[in-house]
Amino acid sequence: MSYQQRALSRLRALLADPTSTPAAIAESYVGVLSTQLLQFAHQAAARDGRGVVEIDLRGIDLRTATGSAPIAYYPDDAGSEEWPPNLIEVLSSYDPRREAVVLLLQDGGEPQIFVLE
């Protein structure tokens, strides 16, 4: 079973479990999309320079959502008051040729930062 298949199985299990936290579901969602997020980030970094892929799940319940979540790329100099202070440090140290930085925003929780390879 591939990583993507395992990630999708985990997401399905979390969605079926009423005790799963929104943070766990969202983290699993990032895992399912990791290949696409890496491709998107590499293309955007080549065009716009170092930056972050932002997934904004505020106002979206992944248990009932249809369609896709808002996903955007922002160069590291774009900055935002919503960005956690340690994001700038992560953006200065990752390797955009082989990694991607993902910022996940969601209701009721701290922003989560992922570095995908």
N, C-alpha and C positions, 0 to 999 in steps of 0.2 A: 504494500500500500504506500503510495507516494505521500510526501509531506502535505500537499494540497488536499488529498483525500482524507488524511487524518484530521487536518484542520477543519474541514467541512463536517466530518462526523462529530467532532467535538462541539462545533457550533450548533449542530442540530440537537445534540444531547442537552446542551445548555438551554436552548430555546424551549425544549420540551419540559425542562425542570422548573417548576414555578418558584423554587427557592434560589435559582441562579441570580446573581447580582448583575445589574446593568454594566458594571465595570468588567466583570468576567466575560459577559457576552460581547461587549465592545472589543476587548482584547482579542477574543477569538475571531471576531470579524476582521480585524487587521491581519491576523494570520491567514485567513482564507484569501484575502486580497493581496498578500505580500508580493507575489510575482508581478501582478499588474502595477502595484504601487512602485516597485523597483523600476520597472520599465518607464513609467510615467516620470518618476524623479530623475532618472538618467537623461531622458530627453529634455526635460525642463532645465536641468542643471547645465547641459551643454548649451542651451539657448540663453538662460538667464543667470547662470552662476550658482554658487552654493545657495542652498535654501532648504525649505521644509515643505513637506506635503501635509496639508492640514485637512483633517476630516472633522467636520462639524456635525455632531449628532445631537446637538441641543434641540429639544423639541421633537426628537425622533425616538420612538420606542421600537427597537429592532425586533421585538417579538411580533409586532403587528405591521411593521412598515412594508410597503411595496415600493418598487423602483430602486433608486440608488441614493446614497447619502451625498451631500455636497462635499466634493473633494477638490482642493485647489493647491497650487504651488506658489509659494512666496519666497522671493530671494531673501537671504539673511539680513540684508540692510532694510527690508520693508518694515520689520518690527511691528509689534502690536502690544497694547496694554494687556491683552488677554494671554500673551505668551508668558509662561513661567520664566523666572530669572535664569534658571540653569539651561534653558534652551539655547541661548547665545553661546554658552560654553560648548554644548554638544555640537552646534553648527560649526564652530571653529575647529573641531577636532575630528570630524568624520571624514571619510574618503569618498567623495562624490563619484569616483570612477567605479566603486564596487559596493557602496552602501547608500542607504537612503534614510533620512530622518523623517519620522512621521509624528505629528502632533495630533492627538485625539482629544477633542473637546466634547463634553457631555454634561447633561443636567446633573446637578447635585454631587459632583465629584471634582477632584482636582484634575487638571489636564494631565494626560499620560503621554510620555515621550517614548518612542520606539526607534531603535536603530536596526534597520533590516539589512541583511547581506544576501 
